């Protein structure tokens, strides 16, 4: 396990909120605050106060060095590359970058598993270790009840990516208006079949930010009923940060309100260290096309070889079961024992001999 690195957007006006939870970090954590020369001049006293407030935490600072647009984002990317090259096992969290930089859309960040969070406090809800999990195993392992409020007028269908990860512990509420009355049927089918409940709320009178206020009120109702509920707002609207700020400051809620531009990334952050969140993170990894195709072809060739070996043995109908067994076993001993368990002692021995010749 590598070190844990928090790259904090020092230009973020809610800097103090970004650093919430910093005093509870383990010893192998590094906090680096990056900012522009303008932010340094404007917020020198605030940065000094934060260092004084958290004397036991090592907070480093770094300037972008240039005033031109995009300099800060470039500095973040350079630092990600530097950390990854020095420690390939390092975990990297980008704090307070989601709205202004969208590092999750940058290849370097995706390739190195960078996770964007709104505050260090969210670190407790975003431990990712990529594993190869079957989607069917996820349903019973989700991280507690979650309410997902979708600002459909704002995100439309792009915000519904990840609906296939919904489980029986998720309540989905779709907020929409007459300006966005239609939706792709596949998403509705997921809401109806996968989620615990599905509800819709239509804006009755067209007015500026009308749906925003609807959602803000609904969040209050949800948390009044149960402060332990996990709340995800799906929207690109930065105005919802005010809802998050109010809830974390003036309510007894146990989990931070999370705001993301689609269901998938929101669940990954808010669900915690579960198989579901790890599955999402794994599916978002960027991989080499040629490498993945080579793996696919190797599997196809193996399947064809086993099919040939099974001809005339009476086991032709077991082809798919045998392929699945090979996929889920790693060593010859494990494969042998699993074959006997799956097909019986005598048939299992015969099938294992066929597998040995083909694999």
C-alpha positions as a Markdown table, in Angstrom:
| # | Residue | x | y | z |
|---|---|---|---|---|
| 1 | Unk | 0.0 | 0.0 | 0.0 |
| 2 | Unk | 1.5 | 3.4 | -1.1 |
| 3 | Unk | 1.2 | 6.7 | 0.6 |
| 4 | Unk | -2.0 | 8.7 | 0.5 |
| 5 | Unk | -1.8 | 12.1 | -1.1 |
| 6 | Unk | -4.3 | 14.9 | -0.9 |
| 7 | Unk | -3.9 | 17.6 | -3.6 |
| 8 | Unk | -6.0 | 20.6 | -2.4 |
| 9 | Unk | -7.3 | 23.4 | -4.6 |
| 10 | Unk | -6.0 | 26.4 | -2.7 |
| 11 | Unk | -8.0 | 28.7 | -4.9 |
| 12 | Unk | -11.3 | 27.2 | -3.7 |
| 13 | Unk | -13.2 | 29.8 | -1.7 |
| 14 | Unk | -14.4 | 27.2 | 0.7 |
| 15 | Unk | -10.9 | 26.2 | 1.6 |
| 16 | Unk | -11.6 | 25.6 | 5.3 |
| 17 | Unk | -14.5 | 23.3 | 4.3 |
| 18 | Unk | -12.2 | 21.4 | 2.0 |
| 19 | Unk | -9.8 | 20.7 | 4.8 |
| 20 | Unk | -12.5 | 19.4 | 7.2 |
| 21 | Unk | -11.2 | 16.1 | 8.7 |
| 22 | Unk | -7.5 | 16.9 | 8.2 |
| 23 | Unk | -6.8 | 16.4 | 11.9 |
| 24 | Unk | -7.9 | 12.8 | 11.7 |
| 25 | Unk | -5.6 | 11.7 | 8.9 |
| 26 | Unk | -3.3 | 8.7 | 9.4 |
| 27 | Unk | 0.5 | 9.2 | 9.5 |
| 28 | Unk | 1.1 | 8.1 | 5.9 |
| 29 | Unk | -0.9 | 11.0 | 4.5 |
| 30 | Unk | 0.5 | 14.0 | 2.7 |
| 31 | Unk | -1.4 | 17.2 | 2.1 |
| 32 | Unk | -0.3 | 19.6 | -0.7 |
| 33 | Unk | -2.1 | 22.8 | -1.3 |
| 34 | Unk | -1.8 | 24.2 | -4.8 |
| 35 | Unk | -2.8 | 27.8 | -5.6 |
| 36 | Unk | -2.1 | 30.7 | -8.0 |
| 37 | Unk | -0.1 | 33.8 | -7.2 |
| 38 | Unk | -3.3 | 35.8 | -7.0 |
| 39 | Unk | -4.8 | 33.4 | -4.4 |
| 40 | Unk | -1.6 | 33.6 | -2.4 |
| 41 | Unk | -1.9 | 37.4 | -2.1 |
| 42 | Unk | -5.6 | 37.3 | -1.3 |
| 43 | Unk | -5.5 | 34.5 | 1.2 |
| 44 | Unk | -2.1 | 34.5 | 2.7 |
| 45 | Unk | -3.5 | 35.0 | 6.2 |
| 46 | Unk | -6.1 | 32.2 | 5.8 |
| 47 | Unk | -3.4 | 29.7 | 4.7 |
| 48 | Unk | -1.2 | 30.7 | 7.6 |
| 49 | Unk | -4.2 | 30.3 | 10.0 |
| 50 | Unk | -4.9 | 26.8 | 8.7 |
| 51 | Unk | -1.2 | 25.8 | 9.2 |
| 52 | Unk | -1.5 | 27.1 | 12.8 |
| 53 | Unk | -4.8 | 25.3 | 13.3 |
| 54 | Unk | -3.4 | 21.9 | 12.3 |
| 55 | Unk | 0.1 | 22.0 | 13.7 |
| 56 | Unk | 0.4 | 18.1 | 13.8 |
| 57 | Unk | -0.4 | 17.8 | 10.1 |
| 58 | Unk | 2.2 | 18.4 | 7.5 |
| 59 | Unk | 0.7 | 20.8 | 5.0 |
| 60 | Unk | 2.8 | 21.7 | 2.0 |
| 61 | Unk | 2.1 | 24.6 | -0.4 |
| 62 | Unk | 3.0 | 25.1 | -4.0 |
| 63 | Unk | 2.2 | 28.0 | -6.4 |
| 64 | Unk | 1.2 | 27.4 | -10.0 |
| 65 | Unk | 3.9 | 29.9 | -10.9 |
| 66 | Unk | 1.9 | 31.5 | -13.8 |
| 67 | Unk | -1.1 | 33.8 | -13.9 |
| 68 | Unk | -2.5 | 32.5 | -17.2 |
| 69 | Unk | -5.7 | 30.5 | -17.4 |
| 70 | Unk | -5.2 | 26.8 | -16.9 |
| 71 | Unk | -1.9 | 27.1 | -15.0 |
| 72 | Unk | -3.3 | 25.6 | -11.8 |
| 73 | Unk | -4.9 | 22.7 | -13.5 |
| 74 | Unk | -1.6 | 22.0 | -15.3 |
| 75 | Unk | 0.2 | 22.1 | -11.9 |
| 76 | Unk | -2.2 | 19.5 | -10.6 |
| 77 | Unk | -1.6 | 17.2 | -13.6 |
| 78 | Unk | 2.2 | 17.6 | -13.2 |
| 79 | Unk | 2.0 | 16.8 | -9.6 |
| 80 | Unk | -0.1 | 13.7 | -10.2 |
| 81 | Unk | 2.4 | 12.5 | -12.8 |
| 82 | Unk | 5.3 | 13.1 | -10.4 |
| 83 | Unk | 3.6 | 11.2 | -7.5 |
| 84 | Unk | 2.6 | 8.3 | -9.7 |
| 85 | Unk | 6.1 | 7.9 | -11.2 |
| 86 | Unk | 7.7 | 8.0 | -7.8 |
| 87 | Unk | 5.2 | 5.7 | -6.1 |
| 88 | Unk | 3.0 | 3.6 | -8.4 |
| 89 | Unk | 1.1 | 2.4 | -5.4 |
| 90 | Unk | 0.3 | 5.9 | -4.1 |
| 91 | Unk | -3.4 | 6.9 | -3.6 |
| 92 | Unk | -4.2 | 10.4 | -4.9 |
| 93 | Unk | -7.2 | 12.4 | -3.9 |
| 94 | Unk | -7.9 | 15.8 | -5.5 |
| 95 | Unk | -9.8 | 18.0 | -3.1 |
| 96 | Unk | -12.0 | 20.9 | -4.2 |
| 97 | Unk | -11.3 | 20.4 | -7.9 |
| 98 | Unk | -14.4 | 18.9 | -9.3 |
| 99 | Unk | -16.4 | 22.0 | -10.3 |
| 100 | Unk | -13.5 | 24.1 | -11.7 |
| 101 | Unk | -11.1 | 21.5 | -13.1 |
| 102 | Unk | -13.0 | 18.2 | -13.6 |
| 103 | Unk | -9.8 | 16.2 | -13.3 |
| 104 | Unk | -11.9 | 13.0 | -13.7 |
| 105 | Unk | -12.1 | 13.9 | -17.4 |
| 106 | Unk | -8.3 | 14.1 | -17.7 |
| 107 | Unk | -6.5 | 10.9 | -19.0 |
| 108 | Unk | -3.5 | 11.3 | -16.5 |
| 109 | Unk | -5.9 | 11.5 | -13.6 |
| 110 | Unk | -8.0 | 8.6 | -14.7 |
| 111 | Unk | -5.0 | 6.4 | -15.5 |
| 112 | Unk | -3.6 | 6.9 | -12.0 |
| 113 | Unk | -6.9 | 6.4 | -10.2 |
| 114 | Unk | -7.2 | 10.0 | -9.0 |
| 115 | Unk | -10.4 | 10.4 | -6.9 |
| 116 | Unk | -12.0 | 13.8 | -6.7 |
| 117 | Unk | -13.6 | 14.7 | -3.4 |
| 118 | Unk | -15.1 | 17.9 | -2.0 |
| 119 | Unk | -13.4 | 17.6 | 1.4 |
| 120 | Unk | -10.8 | 15.5 | 3.2 |
| 121 | Unk | -13.6 | 14.3 | 5.4 |
| 122 | Unk | -15.0 | 12.4 | 2.4 |
| 123 | Unk | -11.8 | 10.4 | 2.4 |
| 124 | Unk | -13.6 | 8.1 | 4.9 |
| 125 | Unk | -16.2 | 7.5 | 2.3 |
| 126 | Unk | -13.9 | 6.9 | -0.6 |
| 127 | Unk | -11.5 | 4.0 | -0.1 |
| 128 | Unk | -11.0 | 2.2 | -3.4 |
| 129 | Unk | -9.1 | -1.0 | -4.1 |
| 130 | Unk | -9.9 | -2.1 | -7.6 |
| 131 | Unk | -11.0 | -5.8 | -7.7 |
| 132 | Unk | -12.6 | -8.0 | -10.3 |
| 133 | Unk | -16.1 | -8.4 | -8.8 |
| 134 | Unk | -19.2 | -9.9 | -10.5 |
| 135 | Unk | -22.0 | -7.4 | -10.9 |
| 136 | Unk | -24.5 | -9.9 | -9.4 |
| 137 | Unk | -22.5 | -10.0 | -6.1 |
| 138 | Unk | -22.9 | -6.2 | -5.6 |
| 139 | Unk | -26.6 | -6.1 | -4.7 |
| 140 | Unk | -26.3 | -7.4 | -1.2 |
| 141 | Unk | -23.1 | -5.4 | -0.3 |
| 142 | Unk | -24.1 | -1.8 | -1.0 |
| 143 | Unk | -23.2 | 0.7 | 1.7 |
| 144 | Unk | -26.5 | 1.5 | 3.4 |
| 145 | Unk | -29.6 | 3.5 | 2.4 |
| 146 | Unk | -29.0 | 6.3 | -0.1 |
| 147 | Unk | -31.4 | 8.9 | -1.6 |
| 148 | Unk | -30.4 | 10.0 | -5.1 |
| 149 | Unk | -32.0 | 13.3 | -6.2 |
| 150 | Unk | -31.6 | 14.0 | -9.9 |
| 151 | Unk | -31.7 | 17.5 | -11.4 |
| 152 | Unk | -32.8 | 16.1 | -14.7 |
| 153 | Unk | -33.3 | 19.5 | -16.4 |
| 154 | Unk | -29.6 | 20.2 | -15.7 |
| 155 | Unk | -27.9 | 16.9 | -16.5 |
| 156 | Unk | -30.5 | 15.1 | -18.7 |
| 157 | Unk | -29.5 | 11.5 | -19.8 |
| 158 | Unk | -25.8 | 12.1 | -19.3 |
| 159 | Unk | -26.4 | 12.4 | -15.5 |
| 160 | Unk | -28.1 | 8.9 | -15.4 |
| 161 | Unk | -24.9 | 7.0 | -16.3 |
| 162 | Unk | -24.5 | 4.3 | -13.6 |
| 163 | Unk | -28.2 | 3.5 | -13.2 |
| 164 | Unk | -27.2 | -0.2 | -13.6 |
| 165 | Unk | -25.5 | 0.0 | -10.2 |
| 166 | Unk | -28.7 | 0.9 | -8.3 |
| 167 | Unk | -29.7 | -1.6 | -5.6 |
| 168 | Unk | -32.6 | -2.3 | -3.3 |
| 169 | Unk | -31.2 | 0.3 | -0.8 |
| 170 | Unk | -31.4 | 3.2 | -3.2 |
| 171 | Unk | -34.3 | 5.6 | -3.4 |
| 172 | Unk | -34.4 | 7.6 | -6.7 |
| 173 | Unk | -36.2 | 10.9 | -7.1 |
| 174 | Unk | -36.2 | 12.5 | -10.6 |
| 175 | Unk | -36.8 | 16.3 | -10.6 |
| 176 | Unk | -37.8 | 17.6 | -14.1 |
| 177 | Unk | -39.7 | 20.3 | -15.9 |
| 178 | Unk | -41.7 | 20.8 | -19.0 |
| 179 | Unk | -38.5 | 21.8 | -20.8 |
| 180 | Unk | -37.1 | 18.2 | -20.2 |
| 181 | Unk | -40.1 | 15.9 | -20.2 |
| 182 | Unk | -38.6 | 12.8 | -22.0 |
| 183 | Unk | -36.0 | 10.3 | -20.9 |
| 184 | Unk | -34.3 | 7.2 | -22.4 |
| 185 | Unk | -36.4 | 4.2 | -21.5 |
| 186 | Unk | -33.5 | 2.1 | -20.4 |
| 187 | Unk | -32.8 | 4.4 | -17.5 |
| 188 | Unk | -36.5 | 4.4 | -16.4 |
| 189 | Unk | -36.4 | 0.6 | -16.5 |
| 190 | Unk | -33.4 | 0.6 | -14.2 |
| 191 | Unk | -35.1 | 2.9 | -11.7 |
| 192 | Unk | -38.2 | 0.7 | -11.6 |
| 193 | Unk | -36.5 | -2.7 | -11.4 |
| 194 | Unk | -33.3 | -2.0 | -9.5 |
| 195 | Unk | -34.0 | 0.8 | -7.0 |
| 196 | Unk | -35.8 | 0.4 | -3.7 |
| 197 | Unk | -38.2 | 3.2 | -4.8 |
| 198 | Unk | -38.6 | 5.6 | -7.7 |
| 199 | Unk | -40.5 | 8.9 | -7.6 |
| 200 | Unk | -40.8 | 11.9 | -9.9 |
| 201 | Unk | -41.3 | 15.6 | -9.0 |
| 202 | Unk | -42.3 | 18.1 | -11.8 |
| 203 | Unk | -41.7 | 21.8 | -11.5 |
| 204 | Unk | -45.2 | 23.4 | -11.4 |
| 205 | Unk | -44.3 | 27.0 | -12.3 |
| 206 | Unk | -41.4 | 27.9 | -14.5 |
| 207 | Unk | -39.0 | 30.2 | -12.7 |
| 208 | Unk | -35.3 | 30.7 | -12.4 |
| 209 | Unk | -33.6 | 28.0 | -10.3 |
| 210 | Unk | -37.1 | 26.5 | -9.5 |
| 211 | Unk | -35.9 | 22.9 | -9.4 |
| 212 | Unk | -32.9 | 23.8 | -7.3 |
| 213 | Unk | -35.2 | 25.1 | -4.6 |
| 214 | Unk | -37.4 | 22.0 | -4.9 |
| 215 | Unk | -34.3 | 19.7 | -4.4 |
| 216 | Unk | -33.0 | 21.8 | -1.5 |
| 217 | Unk | -36.3 | 21.5 | 0.4 |
| 218 | Unk | -36.5 | 17.8 | -0.3 |
| 219 | Unk | -33.0 | 17.3 | 1.1 |
| 220 | Unk | -34.1 | 19.0 | 4.3 |
| 221 | Unk | -37.1 | 16.8 | 4.6 |
| 222 | Unk | -35.0 | 13.7 | 4.1 |
| 223 | Unk | -32.4 | 14.6 | 6.7 |
| 224 | Unk | -35.1 | 15.7 | 9.2 |
| 225 | Unk | -36.6 | 12.3 | 9.0 |
| 226 | Unk | -33.2 | 10.4 | 9.3 |
| 227 | Unk | -29.9 | 12.2 | 9.6 |
| 228 | Unk | -28.1 | 9.0 | 8.8 |
| 229 | Unk | -29.4 | 8.9 | 5.2 |
| 230 | Unk | -26.8 | 9.2 | 2.5 |
| 231 | Unk | -27.8 | 12.0 | 0.1 |
| 232 | Unk | -26.6 | 12.3 | -3.5 |
| 233 | Unk | -27.5 | 15.2 | -5.7 |
| 234 | Unk | -26.9 | 14.6 | -9.4 |
| 235 | Unk | -26.3 | 18.0 | -11.0 |
| 236 | Unk | -23.6 | 20.1 | -12.6 |
| 237 | Unk | -25.0 | 23.2 | -10.8 |
| 238 | Unk | -22.4 | 24.6 | -8.3 |
| 239 | Unk | -25.2 | 26.3 | -6.4 |
| 240 | Unk | -25.9 | 23.1 | -4.6 |
| 241 | Unk | -22.6 | 23.6 | -2.6 |
| 242 | Unk | -24.7 | 25.9 | -0.4 |
| 243 | Unk | -27.0 | 23.0 | 0.5 |
| 244 | Unk | -23.9 | 20.9 | 1.3 |
| 245 | Unk | -22.4 | 23.7 | 3.4 |
| 246 | Unk | -25.6 | 24.3 | 5.3 |
| 247 | Unk | -26.2 | 20.6 | 6.1 |
| 248 | Unk | -22.6 | 20.0 | 7.3 |
| 249 | Unk | -22.7 | 23.1 | 9.5 |
| 250 | Unk | -26.2 | 23.4 | 10.9 |
| 251 | Unk | -27.6 | 19.8 | 10.9 |
| 252 | Unk | -26.8 | 16.5 | 12.7 |
| 253 | Unk | -26.3 | 14.6 | 9.4 |
| 254 | Unk | -23.8 | 11.8 | 9.7 |
| 255 | Unk | -22.7 | 11.8 | 6.0 |
| 256 | Unk | -21.8 | 14.7 | 3.8 |
| 257 | Unk | -24.2 | 15.6 | 1.0 |
| 258 | Unk | -22.4 | 14.6 | -2.2 |
| 259 | Unk | -22.9 | 16.4 | -5.5 |
| 260 | Unk | -21.8 | 14.8 | -8.7 |
| 261 | Unk | -22.7 | 15.1 | -12.4 |
| 262 | Unk | -23.8 | 11.5 | -12.8 |
| 263 | Unk | -25.1 | 8.6 | -10.7 |
| 264 | Unk | -22.0 | 6.4 | -11.2 |
| 265 | Unk | -19.4 | 8.8 | -9.7 |
| 266 | Unk | -21.8 | 9.8 | -6.9 |
| 267 | Unk | -22.3 | 6.3 | -5.8 |
| 268 | Unk | -18.6 | 5.6 | -6.0 |
| 269 | Unk | -17.8 | 8.4 | -3.5 |
| 270 | Unk | -20.8 | 8.1 | -1.1 |
| 271 | Unk | -21.1 | 4.3 | -1.0 |
| 272 | Unk | -17.9 | 3.9 | 1.0 |
| 273 | Unk | -15.5 | 0.9 | 0.8 |
| 274 | Unk | -17.9 | -1.6 | -0.8 |
| 275 | Unk | -17.8 | -4.0 | -3.7 |
| 276 | Unk | -20.1 | -1.7 | -5.6 |
| 277 | Unk | -17.8 | 1.3 | -5.3 |
| 278 | Unk | -14.8 | -0.8 | -6.2 |
| 279 | Unk | -16.6 | -2.2 | -9.2 |
| 280 | Unk | -17.4 | 1.3 | -10.4 |
| 281 | Unk | -13.8 | 2.4 | -10.0 |
| 282 | Unk | -12.5 | -0.6 | -11.8 |
| 283 | Unk | -14.9 | -0.1 | -14.7 |
| 284 | Unk | -13.7 | 3.5 | -15.1 |
| 285 | Unk | -10.0 | 2.6 | -15.4 |
| 286 | Unk | -8.5 | 3.3 | -18.8 |
| 287 | Unk | -6.8 | 0.3 | -20.4 |
| 288 | Unk | -4.8 | -0.4 | -23.5 |
| 289 | Unk | -6.9 | -1.6 | -26.4 |
| 290 | Unk | -4.4 | -4.0 | -27.8 |
| 291 | Unk | -3.7 | -5.6 | -24.4 |
| 292 | Unk | -7.4 | -6.1 | -23.7 |
| 293 | Unk | -8.0 | -7.5 | -27.2 |
| 294 | Unk | -5.1 | -9.9 | -26.7 |
| 295 | Unk | -6.7 | -11.2 | -23.5 |
| 296 | Unk | -10.0 | -11.6 | -25.3 |
| 297 | Unk | -8.4 | -13.5 | -28.2 |
| 298 | Unk | -6.5 | -15.8 | -25.9 |
| 299 | Unk | -9.7 | -16.7 | -24.1 |
| 300 | Unk | -11.5 | -17.3 | -27.5 |
| 301 | Unk | -8.7 | -19.6 | -28.6 |
| 302 | Unk | -8.7 | -21.5 | -25.3 |
| 303 | Unk | -12.5 | -22.0 | -25.6 |
| 304 | Unk | -12.1 | -23.3 | -29.2 |
| 305 | Unk | -9.4 | -25.7 | -28.1 |
| 306 | Unk | -11.5 | -27.1 | -25.2 |
| 307 | Unk | -14.5 | -27.4 | -27.5 |
| 308 | Unk | -12.4 | -29.6 | -29.8 |
| 309 | Unk | -11.2 | -31.7 | -26.9 |
| 310 | Unk | -14.8 | -32.3 | -25.7 |
| 311 | Unk | -15.9 | -33.7 | -29.0 |
| 312 | Unk | -17.1 | -37.3 | -28.6 |
| 313 | Unk | -16.6 | -37.4 | -24.8 |
| 314 | Unk | -20.2 | -36.8 | -23.8 |
| 315 | Unk | -19.2 | -33.6 | -22.0 |
| 316 | Unk | -20.0 | -31.3 | -25.0 |
| 317 | Unk | -22.9 | -29.7 | -23.1 |
| 318 | Unk | -20.6 | -28.7 | -20.2 |
| 319 | Unk | -18.5 | -26.3 | -22.3 |
| 320 | Unk | -19.8 | -23.0 | -20.8 |
| 321 | Unk | -19.5 | -24.4 | -17.2 |
| 322 | Unk | -15.9 | -25.5 | -17.9 |
| 323 | Unk | -15.0 | -22.1 | -19.3 |
| 324 | Unk | -16.5 | -20.4 | -16.2 |
| 325 | Unk | -14.6 | -22.8 | -13.9 |
| 326 | Unk | -11.3 | -21.9 | -15.6 |
| 327 | Unk | -12.1 | -18.2 | -15.3 |
| 328 | Unk | -12.7 | -18.4 | -11.6 |
| 329 | Unk | -9.7 | -20.6 | -10.6 |
| 330 | Unk | -6.1 | -19.5 | -10.5 |
| 331 | Unk | -3.9 | -22.6 | -9.7 |
| 332 | Unk | -3.9 | -26.2 | -11.0 |
| 333 | Unk | -4.7 | -27.5 | -7.6 |
| 334 | Unk | -7.6 | -25.1 | -7.1 |
| 335 | Unk | -8.9 | -26.0 | -10.6 |
| 336 | Unk | -8.6 | -29.7 | -9.8 |
| 337 | Unk | -10.5 | -29.5 | -6.6 |
| 338 | Unk | -13.2 | -27.2 | -8.0 |
| 339 | Unk | -13.7 | -29.6 | -11.0 |
| 340 | Unk | -14.3 | -32.6 | -8.6 |
| 341 | Unk | -16.7 | -30.5 | -6.5 |
| 342 | Unk | -18.6 | -29.2 | -9.6 |
| 343 | Unk | -18.9 | -32.4 | -11.6 |
| 344 | Unk | -18.4 | -35.2 | -9.1 |
| 345 | Unk | -15.4 | -37.4 | -8.5 |
| 346 | Unk | -15.4 | -39.6 | -11.6 |
| 347 | Unk | -16.7 | -37.1 | -14.1 |
| 348 | Unk | -14.5 | -34.4 | -12.6 |
| 349 | Unk | -11.3 | -36.4 | -13.1 |
| 350 | Unk | -12.2 | -37.0 | -16.7 |
| 351 | Unk | -13.0 | -33.3 | -17.3 |
| 352 | Unk | -9.8 | -32.2 | -15.5 |
| 353 | Unk | -7.7 | -34.3 | -17.8 |
| 354 | Unk | -9.3 | -32.5 | -20.8 |
| 355 | Unk | -8.7 | -29.1 | -19.2 |
| 356 | Unk | -5.0 | -30.0 | -18.6 |
| 357 | Unk | -4.5 | -30.7 | -22.3 |
| 358 | Unk | -6.2 | -27.5 | -23.5 |
| 359 | Unk | -5.1 | -24.9 | -20.9 |
